[in-house]
Amino acid sequence: MKLVLLGTGCPQVDPLRMGPAILIHAGGRRLLFDCGSGVTQRLVQAGTKGAEIDALFLTHLHSDHVVDFHQLLVSSWHQGRDKPWKVFGPPGTIGFVERSAALWKPELDIRVAHEKRPSVAGLDVEVKEFADGQTLRGGVTVTPVKVNHDPFPEVYGFIVEHEGLRFVHSADTIVWQPLIEAARGADCLLHEVFIKREMRPIDGVRTQEGIDAVASYHTLSTEVGAVAAEADVGMLILNHFVPTRFDRDALVADVRAHWSGPLILGEDLMAYDLATRTLQAGGATVAFAR
């Protein structure tokens, strides 16, 4: 099982960190989780076309996690996709997909008629809304875990299992005991992080009240190490950094206050192989002790 970080950012615009999206290679299948800004470009950079994705899983419908959905649909069709998209998402996903289709239908009808491509099947979308703890099987087992991103409703992390390996994706959440239980003993935990000391009020941009409000539904840098320690995971990878630029040494110190195990500060296009415990980033390969 291999994890590829396609986008490790947040709503903040940063050319080094695209919007949230990760790719899992397992059992000959390619599973995409979220489709934030820039996902189609990052997929190509990672050597995978949207046309090759077997299923898309959505953690929730916050804009930064789904904003490139239509771009993903059209670009994969341009790449020759000739099968419908399989989309698994929380309650509300059917309505989201229907509204997106209605918005783009006039433009897409013209495009289809004019471009005369051999198939339009790749523009079809089959949606299944899941529930907490529901097991989804298709060669790889995926189980959604409801987390707490209140007041935003229906947010889910995921457990992905294949051939004895277990990967857990936190999605956007506060420290949440059901997620810790789901991650207990996992080979890898991918977790979001909010670095509050880096977020200062800026006149006309953000207030302290706003910073406190956003912090209240994320996991703080001073908390995430304790999550990994309690879950006793084999690897902690941080992503969905808020903000996207930060003091790396200070963040590591925050995490190390509670977590002494393997730690990776995620970057776009990093790849981690859970079976071999090897990380590839740029031209470098790092192997961790088994």
C-alpha positions, 0 to 999 in steps of 0.5 A: 500500500502506497500513499501519495500526498497530492495536496497538503494545504488548506483554503490558503493559496500557496503554490507549494501546497495545493488543496487537500487530496491524497492518492492510495495505491493498493491491490492494483487499485487507485483510490483518491481521497478529496479533490482540492484545488490543483488535484488534476495537476498533482495527479499528473505530476505523480504519474497517475491520470484522473482517467485511471482513478478507480474511486473517489472518496470525500471526507466532507463537502467543505469547499477546499476539499471538493472545489476541483471536482468538475475539473477532475471530471472533465480532465479525466474525460480528456485523458480518455476515461471511458467508465463512470466515476464512482464517488463515495461521500457523506450525506449530502454528496448526491445533492452536491454532485447534482448541483455541480452537474446542473451548473455546468450542464450548458457548457458541458453539452456544448463541449461534448457536441463540439469535441466529438470524443469517442465516449461520454461514459467518463462524464457519468457519476455514480454516487453512494453516500456512506454511514459511520462504520460502514465497510466498503469493499472492492479489493481494498477495504475502506471504512469511514469514521465520523469525526468532529469538525463542528459546526460543519456537519458530516465529516469522516476520516477513513481506515484503509486496509489491504493485506494486513496493512492499515492506514488511517486518514483523520480528515478535518477534526478536533482531537476525537476519541473515536478516531484515536480508537480507529487508529490504534496500532495502525501502520500509518496515521495521516493527520491534519494540524493547526499551528495556532501561534503562526496565525496572528491578527491582520487588519482587514484580513483576520481577527483574533476571534476568527482565528480562535473560531477556526482553531476550535474545529481543528487539531492543534500542533500541541495536541497532535503528538498526543493523538499519535502516542495514544493510538500507538501508530507506526508512523505519523504524517502531518498534512492539511497545514494551517497555515501553509508556511510555518517554523518547522523546528517549532512544529516538530518540537510541539509534536515531540512533546508527546510523540517520540515515534517516526514523524513526517511533515508532509509535502506535496508529491511525497510518497510513503510505502507502508509495506517497506516503510520508505519515503520518497520526496524529490530525489531522496528516499528515506527508509525507516526501521521496521 
